[in-house]
Amino acid sequence: MQIYLDYSATTPTRPEAIAAMQAVLTQQWGNPSSLHEWGQRAATVVEQARMQVAGLINAEAESIIFTSGGTEANNLAIMGIARLCAKPQHIIISSIEHSAIAEPVHLLELWGWQVTHLGVDAKGRINPKDLKAALQDNTVLVSVIYGQSEVGTIQPIEELGNIAHRNNVLFHTDTVQVAGRLPVDVRKLPVDLLSISSHKIYGPQGAGALYVRPGVKLIPLLVGGGQEMQLRSGTQAVPTIAGFGVAAELAVQEMPKEIPRLIKLRDRLFAQLADIPGLIPTGDLIHRLPHHVSFCLEYADGEKLSGKTLVRHMNLAGIGISAGAACHSGKLSPSPILLAMGYSEKAALGAIRMTLGRDTTEADVDWTAMVLKQVLERLTPVELVFR
């Protein structure tokens, strides 16, 4: 029995997206910048996908800039604003950002920028009062992740964005884990820049988008032919963009039924693991991504017992889970996200994440809970007894 529970790392490309990609590769393979028929067929594919992705967040099609993924979208947002400034200014991010935000901001810090990392509470939530207090006269951008990939916590983005805007500061949010899993409406949210990824919503890897509110200026990272409204030069990856568009359109259609289904499965898994001593749920259990289940082991030692140990044992049983954030799963070091939330280094070494998706069933959840209990019974120190 094989059970995949790592949908926050990537999702399987859905058949409809694959079909769209195959049609491009065999019939619409032209360069979308070419004026002849072959090029214009490809250009039509790109613009249709732009409308489909715009529909995912209720945006105008012209505000969608296609990128190679969420990481590039985040980098374009951060660096695109920073490069407008003649000298270093001040930027604010949270202490639990994905590395695709934290690393470019760290570069800015090395180049002389002032950086404020907003703290979070034990559930991973930002207090909006802290943002208000952190703003300075030279603050040019606030970037806060919408849904945290490792612990599942959702931030009060509307309130945070309103605070930034009342102080004439631009606001960016990374919605890689949210868009396509929860409704996002940029006509209501006070956001100027917003990042999306294709492979989190059953589209192909290698595609993403940055929403840029009309009137917001950026300096591009890539210059050349001026594609993507002069903000992302280079011939567009038409096949992956086509798959991304189809996945986005279908996500909009399916969310009303899929969200409550996933929440039910998520809560079922939490409930079935609630009686294991030392296995602590992480993140906010109320303000939470609908598909996300995460824990840490308070008695992890980083050697015989860690999040990576549990991933290996679960994999041997045919179940795919993640040790903390997927991007850090190759390193045996405490989860920086859990450390920022106030967890001990030991507990932060024992972070695991199980994320659910379209193919997850109640039987999958029940079997996973049973297997994880058995694994922990074998690995748990003898002084800890299961209730």
Secondary structure, DSSP 8 states (H G I E B T S, - for coil): --EE-BTTT-----HHHHHHHHHHHHH--S-TT--SHHHHHHHHHHHHHHHHHHHHTT--GGGEEEESSHHHHHHHHHHHHHTT-SS--EEEEETT--HHHHHHHHHHHHTT-EEEEE---TTS---HHHHHHH--TTEEEEE--SB-TTT-BB--HHHHHHHHHHTT-EEEEE-TTTBTTB---TTTS--SEEEEESTTTTS-TT-EEEEE-TT-----SS-SS-TTTTTS-S---HHHHHHHHHHHHHHHHHHHHHHHHHHHHHHHHHHHTTTSTTEEE-S-SSSB-TTEEEEEETT--SSSSSHHHHHHHHHHTTEE-BSSSGGGTTS-S--HHHHHTT--HHHHHTEEEEE--TT--HHHHHHHHHHHHHHHHHHS-TT----
